Amino acid sequence: MKKIIIAAISASIAMAGGFTSKYSSETISVKEALKLKDDAKVVLEGKIKSHIKSDKYEFIDKNGDVIIIEIDNKKWDNITVNEDTPLRIRGEIDKDFTKTEIDVDSVEVVK
């Protein structure tokens, strides 16, 4: 009887919900990100190559591929970076007819 109760409790715990991030836990390359559909959630690692204007930056991954990213001031979370700072960005693909960019939701320094 005890085994049946334990099995039932275990099964209900296994079926219980939990946290699932809206972001993939895997980082992808810029090349892979460029192939995704609009609004796809992404995680990339690399560096900011240059500041274009306002909240637009060129982001380069370890393969040397580049994509434009948009980081609103409030998304910086009080961190300061330069061209040599390794970053992990989380955001979503912003695709239209002529360009693909990433609208960044969070920025973190990779240590």
C-alpha positions in Angstrom: 0.0 0.0 0.0 2.8 2.4 0.9 4.5 1.7 -2.5 1.2 2.7 -4.3 0.9 5.9 -2.4 4.6 6.8 -3.0 4.2 6.0 -6.7 1.1 8.2 -6.9 2.8 11.1 -5.1 5.8 10.8 -7.3 3.7 10.8 -10.5 1.8 13.9 -9.4 5.1 15.7 -8.6 6.5 14.7 -12.0 3.4 16.1 -13.7 3.5 19.4 -11.7 4.3 22.6 -13.5 7.4 24.6 -13.2 9.3 27.5 -14.7 9.9 27.5 -18.4 11.8 30.5 -19.8 10.5 32.2 -22.9 14.1 32.1 -24.1 16.0 29.1 -25.4 18.7 28.2 -22.9 21.1 27.7 -25.8 23.0 30.5 -27.3 22.9 30.7 -31.1 25.1 32.3 -33.7 24.2 35.5 -35.5 24.0 33.4 -38.7 21.4 31.2 -37.1 19.5 34.2 -35.7 19.3 35.8 -39.2 17.3 32.7 -40.4 14.7 32.8 -37.7 11.2 34.3 -38.0 10.1 37.6 -36.7 9.5 37.7 -32.9 11.6 34.5 -32.2 13.3 34.6 -28.8 17.1 34.4 -29.0 20.1 34.3 -26.8 23.5 35.3 -28.3 27.0 35.8 -27.0 29.5 38.1 -28.5 30.7 41.8 -28.3 29.4 45.1 -29.4 31.6 46.1 -32.4 30.4 49.7 -32.7 27.7 52.2 -31.7 25.7 53.2 -34.8 23.3 55.8 -33.4 21.0 56.3 -30.5 20.1 52.8 -29.2 21.5 50.9 -32.3 24.7 48.9 -32.1 26.6 46.4 -34.3 27.0 43.1 -32.5 29.6 40.5 -33.5 29.7 36.9 -32.4 32.7 34.6 -32.1 32.4 33.6 -35.8 32.8 37.2 -36.9 29.1 37.5 -38.1 27.4 40.8 -37.4 23.8 41.9 -36.7 22.3 45.2 -35.6 20.9 45.2 -32.1 18.7 47.7 -30.4 19.2 48.3 -26.7 17.0 50.8 -24.9 18.8 52.8 -22.2 16.8 51.1 -19.4 17.9 47.6 -20.6 21.6 48.3 -19.8 20.8 47.7 -16.1 23.7 50.1 -15.0 26.5 48.1 -16.7 29.2 49.8 -18.7 30.9 47.9 -21.6 33.3 48.5 -24.4 34.3 46.7 -27.6 36.3 44.1 -25.6 33.5 43.2 -23.1 32.0 39.7 -23.7 28.2 39.9 -23.5 25.2 37.7 -23.5 22.1 39.3 -24.9 18.5 38.0 -24.7 15.9 39.4 -27.0 13.7 38.8 -30.0 14.1 39.0 -33.7 12.8 42.1 -35.4 12.4 41.3 -39.1 11.0 43.3 -41.9 11.4 43.3 -45.7 14.9 44.8 -45.8 16.6 44.0 -42.5 16.8 41.7 -39.5 17.7 43.1 -36.1 17.5 42.0 -32.5 15.4 44.0 -30.0 17.3 43.3 -26.8 15.5 42.6 -23.6 18.5 42.1 -21.3 22.3 42.5 -21.4 24.8 40.7 -19.1 28.5 40.6 -19.0 29.9 37.0 -19.5 32.5 36.2 -16.9 
